[in-house]
């Protein structure tokens, strides 16, 4: 790879959280959310994974990790923290990282049941 003199790779950051939705999420709502996130993430070099806990009542919990350039992560983090659809938002991980864990995934998703959510979240937050 050739790099320009004086060019520095942007600092990579990560942000991970668990939250409870404050509104009901249908499959369509989740699809719309993912489509919007994937478009934004593709434009801003953000990658990550979302784990969604579903039970007989619908979507009841989110766990997500995103990673990318510090400026992009700051924008996404602010959007997530101010989104009224997130209740009880608990930040689990944030800070600078050496490299990506989800390279090539503009936003992967795993839909899981209750007995799998905690183990999936633990792996997600690594």
Backbone bond lengths (Angstrom), bond angles and torsions (degrees), N, CA, C in turn:
res aa  C-N    CA-C-N  psi(-1)  N-CA   C-N-CA  omega(-1)  CA-C   N-CA-C  phi
1 X - - - 1.432 - - 1.520 109.13 -
2 X 1.302 116.99 134.59 1.452 122.60 178.31 1.528 107.73 -99.46
3 X 1.326 115.81 132.04 1.464 119.47 177.03 1.515 108.95 -122.85
4 X 1.316 115.06 148.86 1.456 120.83 179.84 1.519 109.74 -72.02
5 X 1.324 115.50 147.69 1.454 120.62 177.03 1.524 108.13 -61.21
6 X 1.320 115.72 132.20 1.460 120.44 178.88 1.524 114.44 86.71
7 X 1.341 117.19 -6.78 1.463 120.03 179.50 1.518 109.81 -78.90
8 X 1.301 115.65 132.52 1.454 120.62 175.65 1.517 108.98 -119.18
9 X 1.330 115.73 135.04 1.459 120.07 175.31 1.526 108.18 -60.48
10 X 1.327 117.29 140.19 1.465 118.67 178.30 1.530 110.72 -66.46
11 X 1.316 115.10 148.72 1.458 120.66 176.09 1.522 109.06 -64.45
12 X 1.325 115.63 130.30 1.462 119.98 176.47 1.523 108.85 -90.63
13 X 1.343 114.72 138.09 1.458 121.27 177.92 1.516 109.46 -128.41
14 X 1.311 115.48 160.77 1.451 121.53 175.06 1.517 109.16 -129.40
15 X 1.327 114.86 155.68 1.460 122.38 176.11 1.518 106.89 -147.29
16 X 1.325 116.36 127.10 1.455 120.66 179.33 1.513 110.80 -135.94
17 X 1.317 115.72 143.30 1.466 120.12 -176.33 1.523 110.87 -151.10
18 X 1.334 113.68 165.23 1.460 123.12 168.60 1.517 106.00 -122.69
19 X 1.336 116.85 138.61 1.460 120.01 176.41 1.519 110.52 -147.85
20 X 1.314 114.20 161.87 1.456 122.19 175.69 1.524 107.84 -109.91
21 X 1.323 118.29 129.02 1.467 119.00 179.14 1.535 110.74 -65.40
22 X 1.317 115.66 141.57 1.460 121.18 178.38 1.519 111.77 -93.64
23 X 1.317 116.25 -7.96 1.464 122.11 178.60 1.531 107.92 -131.41
24 X 1.314 115.83 158.92 1.464 119.71 176.44 1.526 109.47 -69.09
25 X 1.323 116.38 137.04 1.457 122.16 177.37 1.516 108.54 -112.97
26 X 1.317 116.20 117.17 1.458 120.32 173.48 1.526 108.12 -84.84
27 X 1.316 116.45 171.27 1.467 119.88 174.56 1.524 110.31 -58.13
28 X 1.333 116.28 -38.78 1.467 121.01 179.40 1.531 110.91 -64.59
29 X 1.339 116.73 -43.46 1.468 120.64 178.18 1.524 110.66 -60.20
30 X 1.329 116.07 -43.96 1.455 120.35 179.60 1.528 110.68 -64.84
31 X 1.317 117.35 -41.52 1.473 121.07 177.33 1.521 111.01 -61.28
32 X 1.334 116.77 -43.62 1.466 120.97 178.58 1.528 111.34 -62.89
33 X 1.336 115.93 -43.24 1.461 121.31 178.29 1.525 110.61 -60.13
34 X 1.332 116.28 -45.85 1.463 120.56 -179.56 1.520 112.16 -65.68
35 X 1.319 117.14 -41.11 1.463 120.45 178.92 1.525 110.59 -61.15
36 X 1.313 116.47 -45.54 1.465 121.14 178.54 1.528 110.85 -62.26
37 X 1.340 116.83 -45.35 1.464 120.88 179.91 1.519 110.96 -63.50
38 X 1.318 116.94 -43.21 1.467 119.82 -178.41 1.527 111.73 -64.62
39 X 1.320 117.23 -38.56 1.469 119.60 177.50 1.523 110.64 -64.34
40 X 1.326 116.64 -48.16 1.463 120.93 179.08 1.524 109.83 -60.56
41 X 1.326 116.29 -49.34 1.454 120.82 -176.17 1.517 112.35 -61.07
42 X 1.317 117.31 -40.20 1.467 120.57 179.10 1.529 110.84 -62.89
43 X 1.314 116.80 -39.34 1.477 120.65 179.92 1.519 112.69 -72.75
44 X 1.336 117.80 -25.44 1.460 121.13 -172.55 1.529 113.65 -115.89
45 X 1.327 117.28 15.29 1.463 122.90 175.42 1.530 112.71 59.53
46 X 1.333 116.11 38.06 1.464 122.00 178.27 1.528 108.65 -103.19
47 X 1.314 116.14 135.87 1.459 121.54 176.53 1.527 108.32 -126.82
48 X 1.338 116.30 163.49 1.450 117.50 178.65 1.508 113.45 169.93
49 X 1.334 113.32 -171.29 1.452 120.45 -179.40 1.521 108.95 -144.69
50 X 1.329 115.33 142.30 1.450 123.76 177.49 1.517 108.46 -119.62
51 X 1.331 116.60 128.33 1.454 122.14 174.32 1.527 106.46 -109.83
52 X 1.326 115.48 127.35 1.458 122.09 -176.07 1.519 109.01 -116.50
53 X 1.332 115.76 123.86 1.461 120.97 176.36 1.517 108.39 -89.23
54 X 1.330 114.90 124.36 1.461 120.56 178.95 1.522 108.67 -122.96
55 X 1.322 114.88 140.67 1.459 119.48 170.70 1.520 107.75 -134.85
56 X 1.321 116.99 -165.43 1.466 119.89 -176.28 1.532 112.88 -64.22
57 X 1.328 117.92 -18.10 1.473 120.67 179.02 1.518 112.56 -92.10
58 X 1.314 117.87 -9.67 1.458 121.15 -179.32 1.520 111.40 122.21
59 X 1.312 116.43 -152.76 1.459 123.05 -178.50 1.529 108.07 -82.20
60 X 1.332 116.02 123.70 1.460 119.74 -174.83 1.528 114.47 -121.13
61 X 1.323 118.27 -7.07 1.460 119.84 -178.86 1.520 110.22 -162.21
62 X 1.328 115.50 147.82 1.458 122.46 174.97 1.519 109.47 -123.00
63 X 1.317 116.85 144.64 1.461 123.68 166.48 1.521 105.07 -134.09
64 X 1.313 116.57 129.83 1.464 119.12 -176.16 1.519 110.28 -144.56
65 X 1.327 115.23 144.38 1.457 122.90 169.97 1.513 107.17 -127.90
66 X 1.335 115.14 133.16 1.464 121.15 174.35 1.522 107.68 -124.85
67 X 1.317 115.40 157.78 1.463 120.89 -179.71 1.517 108.65 -150.98
68 X 1.323 115.93 150.72 1.448 120.39 179.27 1.509 111.07 162.78
69 X 1.339 116.66 -168.74 1.464 120.29 178.76 1.534 110.48 -58.46
70 X 1.313 115.85 143.31 1.464 121.55 -175.73 1.526 112.59 -51.25
71 X 1.330 117.61 -42.65 1.468 120.67 -178.08 1.529 111.23 -64.05
72 X 1.303 116.65 -41.30 1.467 120.80 -179.92 1.518 111.04 -68.44
73 X 1.326 116.89 -41.41 1.461 120.33 179.81 1.528 110.08 -65.43
74 X 1.313 117.65 -35.88 1.472 120.65 177.28 1.522 110.55 -61.28
75 X 1.327 117.08 -41.72 1.464 121.28 179.75 1.530 110.28 -66.26
76 X 1.328 117.22 -48.04 1.461 120.88 -178.77 1.530 110.55 -64.44
77 X 1.308 116.95 -42.82 1.466 121.05 179.30 1.520 110.96 -59.25
78 X 1.318 117.08 -44.78 1.471 120.54 178.34 1.526 110.76 -61.94
79 X 1.330 116.85 -40.91 1.469 120.30 178.59 1.525 111.25 -63.19
80 X 1.316 116.84 -44.17 1.466 121.20 -179.16 1.525 110.19 -64.28
81 X 1.330 116.78 -47.99 1.461 120.85 -176.78 1.530 112.62 -64.48
82 X 1.322 117.13 -28.41 1.466 119.93 -178.51 1.529 113.10 -95.27
83 X 1.323 117.68 -3.61 1.463 121.75 -178.61 1.531 109.32 -75.39
84 X 1.319 117.82 116.42 1.467 119.91 -177.32 1.527 113.87 -67.49
85 X 1.324 117.82 -8.47 1.466 120.67 177.30 1.519 112.30 -77.59
86 X 1.346 117.39 -10.67 1.463 122.03 177.14 1.520 109.07 -98.96
87 X 1.330 116.80 119.60 1.450 121.54 173.69 1.509 109.54 -112.12
88 X 1.304 116.68 153.57 1.470 121.94 177.38 1.525 111.06 51.53
89 X 1.320 116.83 45.08 1.459 120.58 -178.54 1.525 109.57 -68.99
90 X 1.324 115.36 122.21 1.457 122.22 -179.45 1.528 108.42 -117.57
91 X 1.326 117.04 113.99 1.463 121.20 177.55 1.521 107.92 -75.10
92 X 1.327 116.24 125.72 1.458 121.70 -177.52 1.521 111.35 -104.19
93 X 1.316 116.29 -37.63 1.466 120.31 -178.08 1.526 108.68 -147.22
94 X 1.318 115.24 140.09 1.462 120.58 171.55 1.521 108.84 -162.59
95 X 1.328 115.73 149.39 1.455 119.67 178.32 1.514 111.79 143.14
96 X 1.311 114.60 -177.24 1.457 121.41 179.80 1.529 109.59 -73.68
97 X 1.329 115.17 148.11 1.462 121.40 177.42 1.519 109.33 -132.69
98 X 1.314 115.80 155.74 1.460 122.00 179.22 1.526 112.08 -79.19
99 X 1.325 116.51 -38.04 1.459 120.56 -177.48 1.517 110.29 -155.55
100 X 1.299 115.29 169.35 1.463 121.85 -177.30 1.530 111.72 -82.60
101 X 1.320 114.27 146.82 1.464 121.02 171.30 1.525 110.76 -98.91
102 X 1.330 116.60 -21.26 1.462 121.22 -173.66 1.526 111.71 -121.40
103 X 1.316 116.28 36.72 1.462 120.73 -179.36 1.525 110.17 -54.69
104 X 1.307 115.78 133.25 1.462 120.84 177.76 1.512 113.90 86.66
105 X 1.316 118.66 -5.29 1.465 122.06 -179.65 1.518 108.86 -107.06
106 X 1.330 117.92 98.13 1.466 118.62 179.06 1.521 110.80 -62.29
107 X 1.308 117.58 -28.36 1.462 123.52 167.23 1.517 108.32 -176.95
108 X 1.322 115.00 101.02 1.460 120.17 174.88 1.524 108.15 -80.62
109 X 1.309 116.75 155.82 1.461 120.66 178.95 1.517 109.80 -137.02
110 X 1.317 114.15 142.26 1.466 121.09 173.02 1.521 106.61 -129.98
111 X 1.319 116.46 122.76 1.460 122.01 175.85 1.513 107.03 -98.61
112 X 1.335 117.27 121.53 1.459 120.83 -173.49 1.526 111.15 -130.78
113 X 1.328 114.54 163.54 1.460 121.77 175.25 1.526 108.94 -94.83
114 X 1.321 116.40 169.97 1.467 121.61 -170.74 1.524 114.24 -56.38
115 X 1.317 118.81 -41.31 1.463 119.73 -176.67 1.526 112.55 -69.85
116 X 1.312 117.69 -13.46 1.460 121.88 -178.08 1.530 111.83 -104.16
117 X 1.331 117.74 -17.70 1.463 120.56 -172.83 1.526 112.88 -59.54
118 X 1.324 117.61 -53.31 1.471 120.34 -177.12 1.527 112.19 -59.58
119 X 1.345 119.62 -47.66 1.472 118.54 177.09 1.538 112.67 -61.65
120 X 1.321 117.00 -38.93 1.473 120.20 178.16 1.524 110.45 -63.80
121 X 1.336 116.69 -42.53 1.467 120.83 179.41 1.529 110.48 -63.45
122 X 1.333 117.12 -41.99 1.468 120.16 178.80 1.516 111.51 -59.92
123 X 1.316 117.01 -43.49 1.465 120.79 177.24 1.524 109.91 -65.98
124 X 1.310 116.91 -41.69 1.469 121.62 -179.33 1.524 111.09 -58.55
125 X 1.325 116.97 -44.82 1.458 120.74 -177.32 1.515 113.29 -82.04
126 X 1.332 115.75 -6.87 1.440 125.39 173.03 1.471 116.33 43.87
